[in-house]
Amino acid sequence: MSVRVVHTAGLGEDGLREVRALLEGAFEGDFDDLDFEHALGGMHALAYEGERIVAHGSVVMRRVVHRGRSLRTGYVEAVAVRSDRRRRGLGAGIVAALEQVIAGAYVLGALSASEQGAALYAGRGWSVWGGEIGTLGPGGPERLAEEEGSTYVWAPPGGVLPDPTGRLDFDWRDGDVL
């Protein structure tokens, strides 16, 4: 397996189409335009088998407010492995590459894990956030109770996780906020 890390701008139209096709297949149709939009604008980790992409993940910059401080956060998006290539370490390889990006550019890593993906992140040292989750919505701060228990955070080596009893407020974006 070879993993390539590239910015969205370096993917080109063909690369974006191939990534989108992989994500739609891996998420079995539960991946829409806004989900794809959320995965763009940052760095992508791509695992190849020959010339074909078989796994993907991206990390984009988000601002997260915690106890009055705005934290530059690398937010992990669209981690997926082609269904016929799962359970071979590809997901772990993608997340490892994304962690390197986070360690080099951000003070915190964060993501919203599906039930299927939670074990991958927990096994790599990501922790479920213990406090409240919210967003800085157009009308002001809003609590996102449905994201509590599935939002994971990770501190780069040498970094420190914020106090997990506090609230994390993520910047607003269209569609699913997290």
N, C-alpha and C positions, 0 to 999 in steps of 0.2 A: 504494500500500500504506500502510495506517495501522497503527502498532504501539501497543498499549496495554499498560501495565505495571500489574499489579494483584496484591494479596495474595490468597492462597487464599480468605480469608474474604470477599473481595469478588466472587468468581465466582458464588456462589449455586448452587443445585442444577442449574438448567438449564445454566449455564456449565460446571460440572464434568462434566455428561453430554456436552456438546459437545466438551470437551477430551478426555475419555476416548475418545469415538468417533473423533476425529481420530488419536489416538495408536494405537489398535488398528488402524486402517486403514493408517497410515503404516508401522507395524512389522509389517504383514501377519500379525497374529495372535500375534506373539512379544512380547506385552506383557501382563503379568498383574496381579493385584491388588496384589502387593508392589511391582512396578515403579511402579504408579500411586501407591501410598502414599509411595514415596520422592520423588515429584515434588511432594508437598503440604507446606504449612506455611510456604512462603516466598513469593517474588515470581514471578509468571508474566509472560512477554512473549508477547503474542498478536498475530499479524498477521491483519488482516481484509481480506476482499474483499467489499465491501458489508456485509452483516450476518453473514457466515459466517467462522468461524475457519479459516484455511488454513495457519497455522504456529504452533508453540508451543515454548516452552522455559521452564524454571523454574530458579531458584537457591534453594537451601535452605542453612541454616547447618549446618556440620559442624565438629567439632573434630578437628584433625590434630596429632599429636605429632611434633615434629622436634627431635632433640638435646635432649630434656628440656623443651622449650617447647611449650605448647598454642597452636596458631595458629587464630584465628577465620577459618574458611574458607568462602567461598561456593562451594557445590558445584553444578555445572550438571547438570540432569536433563532427560530427556524432550524433547530437541530433535528436532522432527519437522516436516516439510513435507508437505502433502497430495501424493500421488504425481503428480497432474496439474498441479501448480504448481511442481515442482522445477526447479532450474537457472535461477532468475529473481532470485536475490539474497535471497530470503525468509529462508533459514537464516542468512545473514550479518547481516541486519537484526535477527533474533531474538537472535543472539549479541552483537551490538553493544549492544542494550538490556540484556542480562544483564550485560555487562561494566560498564555504567554503575552497575548495582546493586552489583556487587562492589566497584567503585572507591569507592563511597560508604559501604560498610558493613563491608568485610572487608580483612584483610591479605594474603589469598591467594585465588586462584581455582583450582579443580581440577575434573576430570571424567575419566570413563573413556570413551574414544572407540571407536566401532566402526571397522572398516576403511573403511567408506563415509564416515564423518564426519571421519576424521583430517585430511584435506586442508583442510577448512574451518577447523579450529582452528589448524593449523600456519600457514595463510595469514594468520591474524589475530594471529600472534605468540605463540600458546600453545606450550609446549615439552614434549616427552616427558620425564618424570621419569627421570633416569639412575640413581638408586639403588634400593634395595629398597622394596617396598610391603608394608604389613602392616595388621593391624587389632588393636584392643584387644578381643579376644574375651572371652566369659564365663570362659574358663579362663586368661586372660592373653594376652600378645601372640602373634599368629600371623602367619607370613609368607604373603603372597598372591602367589606367584611368577607366577601366571597373569595378574595385573594389570600386571605389569612390561612396559613397552613400549607400553602403551595408556593409561596414566595421564598426563594432561597437566596442567600448572600454568601459571598466569599471574599476574604481579604487576601490581597497579594502577599507573598512572603515578606515578612518584616512589617506588614501593615497590621492594623488592629480593627476588628469589627466594631461598629458603633454599639452602644448599649442596647441590647435586644429587647429591653422593656419599653423603649421609646417607639414612637410612630415614625414610619417612613412614608413620606408623601412624594410620589413620582410626578414628573412633569406630564402635562396633558397631551394626548394625541388622539386623533380620530379613531373610531372603532374601539376595539378592546383596549383599554388604557394600558393594561399590563399584558 
